[in-house]
Amino acid sequence: MKDEDFFGRLVPLKKTEQFILKDITSVFKIEAIEVQKNKIMCNRCNQKTVKKRAILPNQEYFCPQCIMLGRITTQHILYTIKEPNRFVENLNPLTWGGELSMSQLECSNKIVQVQEENQNFLLWAVTGAGKTEILFAALAEAFKKGKRVCIASPRIDVCNELYPRLNEAFKHIKIVLLHGYQTERYEYSQLVVCTTHQLIRFKEAFDMLIIDEVDAFPFKDNSMLVGAVNAARKTSSSLIMLTATPTKSLLKEVKMKKMEVGYLPLRYHGKELPVPQIIIKSNWLEKFKKGEMEKKIGKIINKWIDEQHPFFVFVSHIKYLKIINEVMIKFVVGRCNGTTVFSADKRRVEKVQKMRNGEYQYLVTTTILERGVTFAGLNVLVLGADDELFTSSSLVQIAGRVGRSAQNPKGDVIFICGKRKKNVVDAKKQIQLLNAKGRKLRI
Amino acid sequence: MKSCLICQGIINDNFEIEWILSLQPRKIKLICQDCQGGFRALSGKIKCEGCSRVLEMSGFCNDCKKWIKKYNGKLLKNTALYEYNEKMKDYFQKFKFLGDYYFLNVFNQELRKFVQKEYGSNWLYVPIPISIKSYQERMFNQVEGLFSGVNFTRALIVQSEEKKQQSKLNRNERLRRKQPFKLNSQYEEIVKDKNILLLDDIYTTGRTLYFAAEVLKNAGVKKIETITLAR
């Protein structure tokens, strides 16, 4: 191993593997797991676990909470080297030539300032506001100063989409992409794009930490990830959180002046968000279960197929995927193709790519595709939008998949509900409210 | 609110009328209903009389027919409690490969009770061993974990350290392997003329269990049957 592998990172090594460190200097070490009276404490993820849950038959202990990052046990030591910011100087890192709108520019300037002053900032921007581009100026400033930066998202799909865009915008900055499904080895780099879980492996590494979709599961209500965010930042650093649907607790922090908020109610192309159409059909699920297409739904799908626009069909639960797709396949036979996608689907990335290539015209999906995924000209249908598994913020996100490209700023968002419920009505209201704010801004 | 060991989803742990009527102590749920439903129990299914693989018609599966030929009609009787499907694969991924030892509790009680009820005290229970290398890495033998509470007779040991992890071999490589086990010499006398139940986690090709049985037969064991969690 090289010194670099330890910069700002917690590297677990077995006590018997310490010979790996022979050429490495100034390394700081801590026990991976501390054994207390009734619990064990993990020094990687900072979580406590009752002994009974964590014991091995040889009387050693492991941490079950961060086990998805590779199991660490009482036989491990964590090694780290203080982040030295050892990067090649680059005074002109931005290789992106695009332009920002007035409102985007205002936000962008604000973030540059936040970055300089090492503050915390919440950017509340509608879906499709061009959040990534708004970050470019601040990223460029940070790179110029030799700062180390991380962009973390709870979703792998978002990371996979961000990575090539960032590579394009900062061609000479070394970027690594880290998430659980990829096999590339870790390498020291000035910019890290990763899933939020990967932050657990870092220690006081970043001068600027950006968290996308800060409201999204699994970041919400997860003390391990909240702890990881704090541990991965340097004591003096900036934290920028992005959201389209802020949670109450975030807004509370804003009110308590714990952080500043920037507001971007307009999409980058200046057009309004598509407003969902709520359709009540109490028997939609029964129809599908019988293997039949509901008439109204069929009409909508026919229109989309005729217009040759791609579409997502969202369902609340994995168990509906199969039933619904079987009816879909029968219904669209000979006209287009599609498939199902869910979170544990090993071919998920591949399927999304196939949709991009035009091999599929539709995907039947769980909420896993509610965020971050962008398709030009997309329409969405939510089956059972009144199901409690669709929160109003996830419905806003889903609606936000539509009308994102400047060529196709419009599109259909259809919520099929058994009953009119609060989550559906709230989502529609929130979108209308954002549109009203956006209209004011344009005038 | 508890979360499911396997999928981290919420476990619905309400009191059920069946439990109240059953007068049984309350079982603590470790996994959610969806994950539970993902495991396919084999009891009551039509399956191979040799290895418990699910079949459309009763009889022997093609693999077992080959074993009958190879071992002159001496087929091992294997009982498997569950089908090896995607859910089971997921389970073993977390238990065996990620190394979350606590996962043994998902099936331990069921396996232990089954063994004690169906076999009882006239049998010796021999777990399939793992190599020293695997043990150092994993720090547990998953078979002994799954069946913990059963009185083990550790009569087998891995003889060559080359034993590559089976899961990394393909089917043909598995079948071409050399005898990986030998008798633990301390047990030479103990196993003679005994009934032995071999314990394993997954029955895939049967190769492992037939090798183990061969060693024990040569040591003069009277009768051998096998049990696995999954087939």
HADDOCK unambig.tbl for C-alpha pairs under 7 A between the chains (distance, minus, plus):
assign (segid A and resid 53 and name CA) (segid B and resid 102 and name CA) 6.03 0.50 0.50
assign (segid A and resid 56 and name CA) (segid B and resid 101 and name CA) 6.36 0.50 0.50
assign (segid A and resid 56 and name CA) (segid B and resid 139 and name CA) 6.98 0.50 0.50
assign (segid A and resid 56 and name CA) (segid B and resid 140 and name CA) 6.95 0.50 0.50
assign (segid A and resid 57 and name CA) (segid B and resid 140 and name CA) 6.31 0.50 0.50
assign (segid A and resid 58 and name CA) (segid B and resid 139 and name CA) 6.85 0.50 0.50
assign (segid A and resid 64 and name CA) (segid B and resid 100 and name CA) 6.54 0.50 0.50
assign (segid A and resid 67 and name CA) (segid B and resid 98 and name CA) 6.80 0.50 0.50
assign (segid A and resid 70 and name CA) (segid B and resid 98 and name CA) 6.63 0.50 0.50
assign (segid A and resid 71 and name CA) (segid B and resid 98 and name CA) 6.43 0.50 0.50
assign (segid A and resid 71 and name CA) (segid B and resid 99 and name CA) 6.75 0.50 0.50
